Each structure stands twice: as C-alpha cells, then as structure tokens.
C-alpha cells in the first residue's frame, strides 16, 4: 500500500509541472488525462499527446476533450452536468408516479378496511348471498385498481432503467457531436477555431480555405441529397490527403479548412494543388437513383501566418485569396506566389 501511495505521489509530481508547462487549465478531466500521460499506462494516449505537442505547445480545449473521450471516458464520468440533468428529470417523473401510487394505495387501504368491517357484519347481521357477492365484487374491483396502479409504477421504473442504460451511449454521442460535423465526420468549426489558436501560439501555420465550386447549382439541379453526397466525397478526399500533422475541418456549408503546421508557402501551395487535382477526379453516384455527377471542382485560398497574426487576420487573408480564386474562374489555387 505504501509503495502504491509513493508511486502515485511521484506521478502527481510529474503531472502538475506538465500541466503548468503546457498551460492546461486545472479541471478534473485535465488532471485525469495528464496523470494518465505521466503514468505511461496508455501508450496510445502518450503517442497522440506527443504528436499533438509537436504541432502546438498548448493543446486546444477541443483536442483535450477528444483525447479524454477516446482514452478515459469509458472509465470516467462523461458529462456530470448532463447526467445530473437527465437523472433529475427522470426522478421527478418517478416521484410524481410514486406519489400518485401512494395516494391510490391509501385510498385502497381505507376501502379495504371498510370491506373488512363489512365482512365482520356478514355473520352478525345475517347478510344475504347477494349482499355478500356485492361485497366480494367491490373487493375485486379495488384490488384490480391498486394492481393497475402498481403495474404503472413498475413500468415507469423499468422505463427509467432503460433510459439510464441508454444515457451513457447518448452522452458519448453528444460529446462526439460537439467536436465533429455529423455529415462528413470531419472536425467542426469549433474544433478548427481552437486548433488554429493553439497552432498560432506554437509558431507558423498555413491555412487553406476550400470552397466547392457552383455548389448552389448542384443543389438546384440534382437536389440536396446529391449535394450532401458531394460534400461528403470532397471531405473524404481532403481527409485522405492530410498527412504530417495536417488536418481538415468542415468550416461551414460547402466550405472546408485545412491546417498545415510549420509549412512554408511553396509547400502549402503544392499540397493545395494536389488536393484541387484530386477533387477534380471525384465522381459522385446517388445509389438511390443511379444518377452520377462528375466534374466536381473546388477553389482554394492560402494564407501563411506572420508575426502578430491573430486567427481572425489569418482567416481574412485566406478568405480574400479564396475570393480571388472564385473571381478568376474557380477551380484554382490562389495566390500564385507571395
């Protein structure tokens, strides 16, 4: 026991400086994550944190949440606040059902006491068979009523147990949904904003903004189902081409963002050209109608970080280049040079 305490103390002594070094907020989930990292009990977790730290000295909140969900959420509380809210709602419903059942039980007891009093009179007062059968029918009806009430309460309990069993899955899904785009599976705009901020704090980063060309025409001509398929196909292609720390995000609508850490302009433009060319080869098929759509293209705007850049200024420069790419005929990467 003493050895275990000493080992835990040594791990804790490593955990706190790590959190201070990487500017990690002192909240329970972060302690759990970095304590596990310091203990080296999860090689996969350590590898992912090490790779992330090569890109950014400070992990974003979204990245931390993702790592926590992937490696610790199965053994830790997923979301205490949401869990409490859901349980409170169920307990209120159960409490009301229980109160209703208690009232009916009290009424049943009173009615049965009256019936028992009447039974005592049967022999003393010489009740007729019809009067006795009437009393029996009353007792049967009262028993059926309380049985129905009890069954309702038991059903409410069973329903609550089922909801609780499903709650963990739902909370895990909600955690995932908070960081990922439902349609494409890419990380979402919230994740992008935090990663961009963290990467800028670390050093240089190249930003690609990508917009599917003539997307409104695709929706108007082929319908929104085909439009969604095109978005998913482009997202899949971008994700497959993200290597060496690059990451793709659903920026909004038919627009995407790609972050390339520590990448000079020439390399960023080369990567963007490769992505543009790959998207050009996409052929989307609606399996419900067998309708196909080729000639999908996208426009790219590039901006590389400079001293004093904020996320907003970097995004504005990339957005201006994307606008130029679309203005000059689409299906191109801008700028040509810097």
TIKOL-115168 format. One line per field, with one value per residue (C-alpha): residue number from 1; x, y negated, z; chain. Coordinates in nm, 3 decimals, m for minus. Last residue first. Example, Ala and Ser with C-alpha at 12.3 -4.5 7.8 and 13.67 -1.06 7.14 Angstrom:
<pts>
resi <- c(2:1) $
X <- c(1.367:1.230) $
Y <- c(0.106:0.450) $
Z <- c(0.714:0.780) $
chain <- c(A:A) $
</pts>
This chain:
<pts>
resi <- c(338:337:336:335:334:333:332:331:330:329:328:327:326:325:324:323:322:321:320:319:318:317:316:315:314:313:312:311:310:309:308:307:306:305:304:303:302:301:300:299:298:297:296:295:294:293:292:291:290:289:288:287:286:285:284:283:282:281:280:279:278:277:276:275:274:273:272:271:270:269:268:267:266:265:264:263:262:261:260:259:258:257:256:255:254:253:252:251:250:249:248:247:246:245:244:243:242:241:240:239:238:237:236:235:234:233:232:231:230:229:228:227:226:225:224:223:222:221:220:219:218:217:216:215:214:213:212:211:210:209:208:207:206:205:204:203:202:201:200:199:198:197:196:195:194:193:192:191:190:189:188:187:186:185:184:183:182:181:180:179:178:177:176:175:174:173:172:171:170:169:168:167:166:165:164:163:162:161:160:159:158:157:156:155:154:153:152:151:150:149:148:147:146:145:144:143:142:141:140:139:138:137:136:135:134:133:132:131:130:129:128:127:126:125:124:123:122:121:120:119:118:117:116:115:114:113:112:111:110:109:108:107:106:105:104:103:102:101:100:99:98:97:96:95:94:93:92:91:90:89:88:87:86:85:84:83:82:81:80:79:78:77:76:75:74:73:72:71:70:69:68:67:66:65:64:63:62:61:60:59:58:57:56:55:54:53:52:51:50:49:48:47:46:45:44:43:42:41:40:39:38:37:36:35:34:33:32:31:30:29:28:27:26:25:24:23:22:21:20:19:18:17:16:15:14:13:12:11:10:9:8:7:6:5:4:3:2:1) $
X <- c(0.398:0.309:0.013:m0.225:m0.457:m0.537:m0.772:m1.103:m1.279:m1.282:m1.081:m1.346:m1.351:m0.975:m0.986:m1.250:m1.036:m0.740:m0.952:m1.067:m0.708:m0.622:m0.930:m0.862:m0.508:m0.635:m0.904:m0.677:m0.440:m0.119:0.146:0.434:0.316:0.096:0.062:m0.255:m0.394:m0.725:m0.852:m1.134:m1.310:m1.418:m1.668:m1.662:m1.856:m2.212:m2.390:m2.758:m2.815:m3.136:m3.093:m2.721:m2.656:m2.313:m2.036:m1.732:m1.428:m1.137:m1.135:m1.114:m0.774:m0.643:m0.752:m0.595:m0.264:m0.271:m0.330:m0.032:0.194:0.060:0.136:0.485:0.563:0.404:0.607:0.454:0.502:0.153:m0.079:m0.441:m0.713:m1.048:m1.369:m1.661:m1.979:m2.181:m1.939:m1.575:m1.585:m1.228:m0.917:m0.594:m0.227:0.015:0.233:m0.058:m0.393:m0.465:m0.722:m0.905:m0.937:m1.079:m1.329:m1.446:m1.488:m1.697:m1.910:m1.984:m2.073:m2.304:m2.476:m2.540:m2.673:m2.929:m2.995:m3.123:m2.960:m3.012:m3.076:m2.831:m2.557:m2.625:m2.584:m2.250:m2.105:m1.749:m1.684:m1.496:m1.161:m0.980:m0.618:m0.429:m0.052:0.089:0.397:0.452:0.313:0.062:m0.055:m0.111:m0.323:m0.545:m0.589:m0.676:m0.940:m1.111:m1.097:m1.260:m1.548:m1.575:m1.614:m1.381:m1.461:m1.719:m1.879:m2.248:m2.237:m1.953:m1.735:m1.647:m1.980:m2.117:m1.860:m1.952:m2.320:m2.251:m2.079:m2.370:m2.618:m2.426:m2.410:m2.780:m2.903:m2.880:m3.031:m3.323:m3.383:m3.378:m3.624:m3.859:m3.847:m3.929:m4.221:m4.348:m4.329:m4.532:m4.795:m4.808:m4.868:m5.158:m5.313:m5.280:m5.436:m5.739:m5.769:m5.771:m6.042:m6.254:m6.211:m6.304:m6.620:m6.716:m6.673:m6.900:m7.169:m7.136:m7.203:m7.511:m7.645:m7.588:m7.794:m7.631:m7.701:m7.627:m7.358:m7.229:m7.186:m7.106:m6.739:m6.715:m6.848:m6.563:m6.321:m6.475:m6.434:m6.070:m6.032:m6.164:m5.928:m5.633:m5.720:m5.743:m5.401:m5.265:m5.417:m5.245:m4.918:m4.944:m4.992:m4.695:m4.485:m4.578:m4.483:m4.153:m4.080:m4.128:m3.913:m3.651:m3.639:m3.584:m3.323:m3.142:m3.122:m2.993:m2.744:m2.605:m2.577:m2.379:m2.159:m2.054:m1.856:m1.777:m1.463:m1.389:m1.518:m1.438:m1.066:m0.897:m1.116:m1.325:m1.020:m0.833:m1.128:m1.176:m0.807:m0.820:m1.131:m0.974:m0.668:m0.338:m0.061:0.286:0.131:0.231:0.493:0.263:m0.007:0.231:0.334:m0.030:m0.123:0.173:0.101:m0.263:m0.170:0.091:m0.168:m0.020:0.261:0.196:0.264:0.006:m0.251:m0.194:m0.225:m0.572:m0.707:m0.583:m0.737:m1.074:m1.062:m1.000:m0.672:m0.649:m0.352:m0.087:0.155:0.428:0.181:0.009:0.344:0.458:0.142:0.168:0.528:0.475:0.146:0.333:0.571:0.278:0.106:0.424:0.459:0.098:0.141:0.457:0.280:0.000) $
Y <- c(m3.561:m3.340:m3.211:m3.321:m3.144:m2.788:m2.716:m2.555:m2.892:m3.144:m3.445:m3.561:m3.222:m3.223:m3.589:m3.512:m3.227:m3.466:m3.710:m3.425:m3.322:m3.679:m3.710:m3.375:m3.484:m3.816:m3.643:m3.376:m3.651:m3.730:m3.934:m3.773:m3.605:m3.306:m3.163:m3.224:m3.012:m3.030:m2.727:m2.675:m2.343:m2.122:m1.842:m1.746:m1.426:m1.363:m1.032:m0.935:m0.571:m0.694:m0.551:m0.489:m0.859:m0.846:m1.104:m1.108:m1.282:m1.343:m1.721:m1.671:m1.506:m1.799:m2.051:m1.843:m1.816:m2.187:m2.260:m2.047:m2.229:m2.563:m2.467:m2.352:m2.681:m2.885:m2.735:m2.467:m2.468:m2.328:m2.274:m2.349:m2.267:m2.445:m2.347:m2.526:m2.372:m2.477:m2.566:m2.515:m2.135:m2.068:m1.905:m1.831:m1.838:m1.687:m1.507:m1.388:m1.518:m1.378:m1.119:m1.387:m1.610:m1.325:m1.223:m1.582:m1.618:m1.300:m1.401:m1.744:m1.584:m1.333:m1.617:m1.798:m1.478:m1.454:m1.828:m1.805:m1.748:m2.082:m2.324:m2.153:m2.132:m2.490:m2.605:m2.422:m2.610:m2.544:m2.366:m2.605:m2.540:m2.763:m2.658:m2.784:m2.760:m2.757:m2.906:m2.904:m2.749:m3.021:m3.018:m2.643:m2.679:m2.949:m2.744:m2.436:m2.626:m2.776:m2.447:m2.249:m2.497:m2.485:m2.105:m1.805:m1.594:m1.316:m1.446:m1.485:m1.499:m1.752:m1.667:m1.830:m1.871:m1.569:m1.342:m1.459:m1.419:m1.064:m0.974:m1.125:m0.921:m0.599:m0.665:m0.753:m0.432:m0.228:m0.519:m0.533:m0.157:m0.185:m0.474:m0.271:0.019:m0.217:m0.370:m0.020:0.069:m0.242:m0.156:0.204:0.073:m0.145:0.144:0.371:0.100:0.087:0.464:0.499:0.233:0.404:0.745:0.601:0.442:0.768:0.951:0.700:0.743:1.120:1.089:0.873:1.119:1.412:1.235:1.083:1.235:0.938:1.099:1.336:1.076:0.791:0.883:0.884:0.526:0.416:0.591:0.405:0.073:0.151:0.245:m0.097:m0.277:m0.068:m0.127:m0.504:m0.499:m0.290:m0.532:m0.819:m0.625:m0.538:m0.905:m0.997:m0.726:m0.848:m1.204:m1.084:m0.879:m1.185:m1.398:m1.124:m1.106:m1.481:m1.475:m1.189:m1.379:m1.695:m1.503:m1.322:m1.646:m1.803:m1.502:m1.460:m1.153:m1.034:m0.825:m0.466:m0.467:m0.838:m0.783:m0.717:m0.844:m1.093:m1.239:m1.267:m1.443:m1.680:m1.772:m1.835:m2.050:m2.251:m2.315:m2.153:m2.403:m2.362:m2.300:m2.076:m1.865:m1.871:m1.692:m1.409:m1.373:m1.376:m1.109:m0.888:m0.924:m0.828:m0.523:m0.417:m0.422:m0.347:m0.600:m0.731:m1.087:m1.056:m0.903:m1.194:m1.427:m1.299:m1.265:m1.613:m1.753:m1.592:m1.731:m2.095:m2.287:m2.451:m2.325:m2.586:m2.334:m2.391:m2.423:m2.096:m1.919:m2.066:m1.923:m1.574:m1.493:m1.540:m1.351:m1.053:m1.057:m1.075:m0.783:m0.575:m0.665:m0.573:m0.241:m0.162:m0.239:0.000) $
Z <- c(m5.245:m5.538:m5.737:m5.465:m5.501:m5.602:m5.891:m5.980:m5.994:m6.281:m6.167:m5.921:m5.748:m5.694:m5.589:m5.326:m5.196:m5.170:m4.969:m4.744:m4.677:m4.575:m4.354:m4.188:m4.095:m3.958:m3.749:m3.605:m3.491:m3.674:m3.494:m3.679:m3.998:m4.066:m4.416:m4.614:m4.897:m5.084:m5.273:m5.526:m5.575:m5.861:m5.919:m6.286:m6.228:m6.114:m6.127:m6.105:m6.010:m5.840:m5.490:m5.540:m5.596:m5.759:m5.715:m5.943:m5.798:m6.035:m5.993:m5.616:m5.665:m5.871:m5.608:m5.331:m5.515:m5.590:m5.221:m5.118:m5.366:m5.242:m4.883:m4.978:m5.153:m4.871:m4.587:m4.361:m3.983:m3.920:m4.219:m4.127:m4.382:m4.393:m4.568:m4.733:m4.875:m4.570:m4.290:m4.200:m4.208:m4.095:m4.243:m4.055:m4.143:m3.890:m4.143:m4.358:m4.480:m4.827:m4.714:m4.514:m4.821:m5.030:m4.763:m4.724:m5.101:m5.115:m4.815:m4.964:m5.299:m5.129:m4.945:m5.273:m5.428:m5.148:m5.178:m5.534:m5.874:m6.049:m5.762:m5.524:m5.787:m5.895:m5.536:m5.523:m5.818:m5.698:m5.367:m5.138:m4.973:m4.723:m4.675:m4.371:m4.324:m3.972:m3.808:m3.434:m3.115:m3.026:m3.387:m3.359:m3.044:m3.197:m3.515:m3.310:m3.110:m3.413:m3.605:m3.321:m3.310:m3.688:m3.695:m3.709:m4.010:m3.991:m4.309:m4.225:m3.844:m3.817:m3.519:m3.188:m3.008:m3.192:m3.029:m2.680:m2.770:m2.889:m2.564:m2.372:m2.576:m2.515:m2.142:m2.131:m2.290:m1.969:m1.775:m2.017:m1.980:m1.602:m1.622:m1.841:m1.595:m1.309:m1.500:m1.580:m1.209:m1.128:m1.386:m1.258:m0.907:m1.027:m1.219:m0.915:m0.698:m0.930:m0.966:m0.588:m0.553:m0.818:m0.651:m0.310:m0.453:m0.623:m0.294:m0.115:m0.383:m0.351:0.024:m0.037:m0.294:m0.057:0.210:0.514:0.855:1.078:1.291:1.020:0.747:0.989:1.022:0.643:0.640:0.867:0.631:0.336:0.513:0.588:0.218:0.115:0.351:0.236:m0.130:m0.071:0.088:m0.200:m0.453:m0.280:m0.270:m0.641:m0.731:m0.515:m0.681:m1.028:m0.927:m0.784:m1.096:m1.316:m1.090:m1.079:m1.460:m1.492:m1.218:m1.390:m1.717:m1.553:m1.341:m1.643:m1.836:m1.553:m1.492:m1.854:m1.945:m1.593:m1.601:m1.701:m2.056:m2.088:m2.040:m2.375:m2.656:m2.458:m2.282:m2.611:m2.777:m2.483:m2.489:m2.862:m2.819:m2.537:m2.752:m2.662:m2.591:m2.736:m3.077:m3.366:m3.190:m2.888:m3.088:m3.175:m2.810:m2.699:m2.956:m2.859:m2.488:m2.538:m2.745:m2.487:m2.207:m1.865:m1.912:m1.558:m1.675:m1.953:m1.717:m1.476:m1.776:m1.873:m1.519:m1.421:m1.741:m1.660:m1.305:m1.405:m1.363:m1.705:m1.911:m1.987:m2.144:m1.885:m1.597:m1.688:m1.720:m1.387:m1.221:m1.368:m1.275:m0.901:m0.940:m1.083:m0.784:m0.541:m0.712:m0.682:m0.313:m0.248:m0.431:m0.235:0.093:0.000) $
chain <- c(A:A:A:A:A:A:A:A:A:A:A:A:A:A:A:A:A:A:A:A:A:A:A:A:A:A:A:A:A:A:A:A:A:A:A:A:A:A:A:A:A:A:A:A:A:A:A:A:A:A:A:A:A:A:A:A:A:A:A:A:A:A:A:A:A:A:A:A:A:A:A:A:A:A:A:A:A:A:A:A:A:A:A:A:A:A:A:A:A:A:A:A:A:A:A:A:A:A:A:A:A:A:A:A:A:A:A:A:A:A:A:A:A:A:A:A:A:A:A:A:A:A:A:A:A:A:A:A:A:A:A:A:A:A:A:A:A:A:A:A:A:A:A:A:A:A:A:A:A:A:A:A:A:A:A:A:A:A:A:A:A:A:A:A:A:A:A:A:A:A:A:A:A:A:A:A:A:A:A:A:A:A:A:A:A:A:A:A:A:A:A:A:A:A:A:A:A:A:A:A:A:A:A:A:A:A:A:A:A:A:A:A:A:A:A:A:A:A:A:A:A:A:A:A:A:A:A:A:A:A:A:A:A:A:A:A:A:A:A:A:A:A:A:A:A:A:A:A:A:A:A:A:A:A:A:A:A:A:A:A:A:A:A:A:A:A:A:A:A:A:A:A:A:A:A:A:A:A:A:A:A:A:A:A:A:A:A:A:A:A:A:A:A:A:A:A:A:A:A:A:A:A:A:A:A:A:A:A:A:A:A:A:A:A:A:A:A:A:A:A:A:A:A:A:A:A:A:A:A:A:A:A:A:A:A:A:A:A) $
</pts>
